[in-house]
Amino acid sequence: MGEPGRRYKVILERRVEKALRRLPRDVLARVDRALLDLADDSRPAGCKNKGYENLYRLRVGDWRLIYAVEEDWLVMLAIEIAPCGEACREL
């Protein structure tokens, strides 16, 4: 969990940006809210470590958001957004 008052800069990979453009509006609104919340708390309740030091996943409805956290720079990089069954196949 981040320190109070510290806000992460959220950077989206190009493929995440493309995936977001194709989402239905209701799903996009939930994912957008999750990304904004992650800027304040990079490790909220329900996020899971992906076996790497700074790689996490967060479930947003039927979708998973895969992201990396860089504490030294206060950066969070969104790597993948995909339906739950497909999200972790390439990692």
Backbone as JSON, one array per atom type, in Angstrom:
{
  "sequence": "MGEPGRRYKVILERRVEKALRRLPRDVLARVDRALLDLADDSRPAGCKNKGYENLYRLRVGDWRLIYAVEEDWLVMLAIEIAPCGEACREL",
  "N": [[0.84, -1.18, 0.0], [0.49, 2.25, -0.71], [2.04, 5.27, 0.55], [0.27, 7.77, 2.47], [-0.89, 10.53, 0.57], [0.92, 10.17, -1.48], [0.95, 9.77, -4.9], [0.67, 7.65, -7.65], [1.97, 7.73, -10.96], [0.16, 6.75, -13.68], [0.8, 4.72, -16.36], [-0.07, 3.62, -19.53], [0.33, 0.76, -21.5], [0.59, 0.5, -25.07], [-1.04, -1.56, -26.16], [-2.89, -1.88, -24.14], [-4.21, 0.57, -24.19], [-5.44, 0.31, -26.72], [-7.1, -1.9, -26.24], [-8.79, -0.83, -24.31], [-10.26, 1.01, -25.83], [-11.94, -0.66, -27.22], [-13.67, -1.73, -25.4], [-16.96, -2.24, -23.94], [-19.0, 0.51, -22.84], [-19.87, 0.4, -20.1], [-18.1, -1.44, -18.93], [-15.69, -0.17, -19.51], [-15.95, 2.12, -17.9], [-15.78, 0.98, -15.32], [-13.19, -0.13, -15.38], [-11.68, 2.17, -15.85], [-12.18, 3.55, -13.47], [-10.95, 1.78, -11.69], [-8.27, 2.04, -12.52], [-7.8, 4.73, -11.85], [-8.11, 4.56, -9.08], [-5.96, 2.88, -8.49], [-3.86, 4.62, -8.81], [-3.77, 5.94, -6.42], [-3.61, 3.88, -4.53], [-1.59, 1.37, -4.93], [-1.66, -1.3, -4.39], [-4.34, -2.57, -3.78], [-6.93, -4.14, -1.73], [-7.58, -7.41, -2.76], [-5.91, -7.47, -4.97], [-3.39, -9.42, -6.59], [-0.16, -10.85, -6.34], [1.91, -11.66, -9.08], [3.93, -13.54, -8.98], [6.28, -12.34, -9.6], [8.49, -9.78, -8.48], [7.39, -7.11, -8.68], [5.0, -7.3, -10.08], [1.54, -7.38, -10.62], [-1.93, -8.42, -10.44], [-5.3, -7.47, -10.96], [-8.66, -8.01, -10.48], [-11.38, -6.88, -12.33], [-14.54, -6.93, -12.47], [-15.42, -9.16, -14.97], [-12.96, -9.01, -16.08], [-9.36, -8.8, -16.17], [-6.74, -6.86, -14.91], [-3.43, -6.43, -15.53], [-0.53, -5.32, -14.03], [2.49, -3.41, -13.36], [4.51, -2.2, -10.68], [6.58, 0.46, -9.89], [8.3, 1.47, -7.32], [10.42, 3.27, -6.72], [10.18, 5.29, -8.58], [7.57, 6.04, -8.44], [5.7, 5.05, -10.31], [3.22, 3.37, -12.14], [2.7, 0.82, -14.33], [0.43, -0.18, -16.63], [-0.01, -3.23, -18.05], [-1.52, -5.22, -19.32], [-4.89, -5.86, -20.28], [-7.54, -7.98, -20.16], [-10.07, -10.51, -20.79], [-10.88, -12.64, -18.01], [-10.09, -15.38, -18.47], [-8.07, -15.16, -20.37], [-6.09, -13.4, -19.58], [-3.54, -13.93, -18.32], [-1.99, -15.52, -19.94], [0.21, -14.85, -21.61], [2.18, -14.06, -19.91]],
  "CA": [[0.0, 0.0, 0.0], [1.27, 3.48, -0.81], [1.99, 6.21, 1.66], [-0.75, 8.8, 2.27], [-0.45, 11.7, -0.15], [1.74, 9.8, -2.64], [0.1, 9.35, -6.03], [1.42, 7.05, -8.73], [1.67, 8.09, -12.34], [-0.29, 5.55, -14.37], [1.19, 4.68, -17.77], [-0.73, 2.51, -20.21], [0.96, 0.19, -22.7], [-0.22, 0.76, -26.27], [-2.07, -2.58, -26.34], [-3.93, -1.61, -23.15], [-5.0, 1.67, -24.75], [-6.27, -0.23, -27.79], [-8.12, -2.76, -25.63], [-9.77, 0.04, -23.63], [-11.12, 1.6, -26.84], [-12.88, -1.66, -27.71], [-14.55, -2.2, -24.32], [-18.26, -1.6, -23.78], [-18.92, 1.68, -21.96], [-20.0, 0.07, -18.68], [-16.84, -2.07, -18.52], [-14.68, 0.88, -19.56], [-16.12, 2.97, -16.71], [-15.25, 0.25, -14.15], [-11.74, -0.24, -15.52], [-11.15, 3.52, -15.67], [-12.25, 3.82, -12.02], [-9.91, 0.95, -11.06], [-6.97, 2.66, -12.81], [-7.68, 5.94, -11.03], [-7.92, 4.12, -7.69], [-4.61, 2.34, -8.37], [-2.93, 5.74, -8.7], [-3.68, 6.27, -5.0], [-3.27, 2.68, -3.77], [-1.1, 0.45, -5.96], [-1.91, -2.68, -3.99], [-5.6, -2.6, -3.03], [-7.43, -5.46, -1.36], [-8.01, -8.17, -3.93], [-4.86, -7.6, -5.99], [-2.56, -10.58, -6.33], [1.17, -10.82, -6.91], [2.01, -12.62, -10.18], [5.14, -14.34, -8.88], [7.42, -11.46, -9.82], [8.59, -8.81, -7.39], [6.56, -5.91, -8.79], [3.93, -7.55, -11.05], [0.29, -7.67, -9.93], [-3.16, -8.5, -11.23], [-6.49, -7.01, -10.26], [-9.88, -8.38, -11.2], [-12.38, -5.81, -12.48], [-15.64, -7.66, -13.07], [-14.94, -10.34, -15.69], [-11.7, -8.63, -16.72], [-8.19, -8.7, -15.3], [-5.76, -5.82, -15.23], [-2.08, -6.82, -15.13], [0.25, -4.08, -13.95], [3.76, -3.41, -12.63], [4.67, -1.03, -9.82], [7.96, 0.89, -9.65], [8.25, 2.32, -6.13], [11.43, 4.32, -6.74], [9.76, 6.38, -9.45], [6.14, 6.24, -8.28], [5.09, 4.77, -11.61], [2.52, 2.11, -12.28], [2.58, 0.54, -15.76], [-0.61, -1.15, -16.96], [0.58, -4.06, -19.09], [-2.5, -6.04, -20.05], [-6.27, -5.97, -19.82], [-8.14, -9.04, -20.97], [-11.03, -11.32, -20.04], [-10.21, -13.45, -16.99], [-9.48, -16.6, -18.99], [-6.99, -14.88, -21.3], [-5.22, -12.34, -19.08], [-2.2, -14.28, -17.87], [-1.39, -16.53, -20.82], [1.47, -14.43, -22.21], [3.17, -13.68, -18.89]],
  "C": [[0.88, 1.24, 0.0], [1.14, 4.35, 0.42], [0.92, 7.25, 1.4], [-0.17, 10.01, 1.55], [0.41, 11.4, -1.37], [0.82, 9.26, -3.72], [1.0, 8.82, -7.14], [1.02, 7.65, -10.07], [1.32, 6.8, -13.06], [0.04, 5.67, -15.85], [0.55, 3.45, -18.38], [0.1, 2.06, -21.4], [0.03, 0.44, -23.88], [-1.34, -0.28, -26.43], [-3.19, -2.43, -25.31], [-4.82, -0.47, -23.65], [-5.94, 1.18, -25.84], [-7.41, -1.08, -27.23], [-9.2, -1.91, -24.96], [-10.74, 0.66, -24.64], [-12.19, 0.63, -27.33], [-13.87, -2.14, -26.64], [-15.92, -1.52, -24.37], [-18.16, -0.48, -22.73], [-18.99, 1.34, -20.48], [-18.72, -0.57, -18.14], [-15.73, -1.02, -18.49], [-14.76, 1.78, -18.33], [-15.55, 2.28, -15.47], [-13.74, 0.15, -14.2], [-11.09, 1.12, -15.3], [-11.12, 3.88, -14.18], [-11.16, 3.04, -11.29], [-8.53, 1.56, -11.3], [-6.76, 3.93, -11.98], [-7.44, 5.59, -9.56], [-6.51, 3.57, -7.48], [-3.56, 3.45, -8.28], [-2.73, 6.14, -7.23], [-3.22, 5.09, -4.15], [-2.88, 1.59, -4.75], [-1.33, -1.02, -5.63], [-3.19, -2.77, -3.15], [-5.96, -4.03, -2.62], [-7.92, -6.16, -2.61], [-6.96, -8.28, -5.01], [-3.98, -8.78, -5.6], [-1.22, -10.41, -7.02], [1.28, -11.94, -7.94], [3.3, -13.44, -10.14], [6.41, -13.57, -9.17], [7.37, -10.37, -8.75], [7.6, -7.66, -7.5], [5.39, -6.07, -9.78], [2.67, -8.02, -10.33], [-0.86, -7.82, -10.92], [-4.31, -8.08, -10.34], [-7.69, -7.38, -11.09], [-10.85, -7.2, -11.16], [-13.55, -6.45, -13.21], [-15.12, -8.94, -13.7], [-13.61, -10.1, -16.39], [-10.59, -8.61, -15.68], [-7.27, -7.62, -15.84], [-4.42, -6.29, -14.68], [-1.24, -5.55, -15.13], [1.52, -4.28, -13.13], [3.86, -2.11, -11.85], [6.16, -0.77, -9.63], [7.94, 1.89, -8.51], [9.22, 3.5, -6.2], [10.98, 5.53, -7.54], [8.3, 6.76, -9.29], [5.41, 6.14, -9.62], [4.39, 3.42, -11.55], [2.25, 1.92, -13.77], [1.52, -0.53, -15.96], [-0.14, -1.92, -18.19], [-0.46, -4.76, -19.94], [-3.88, -5.86, -19.43], [-6.94, -6.96, -20.76], [-9.2, -9.75, -20.13], [-10.27, -12.27, -19.12], [-9.51, -14.68, -17.54], [-8.27, -16.38, -19.87], [-5.89, -14.0, -20.72], [-3.79, -12.76, -18.82], [-1.46, -15.24, -18.79], [-0.01, -16.13, -21.34], [2.54, -14.1, -21.17], [3.89, -14.89, -18.34]]
}
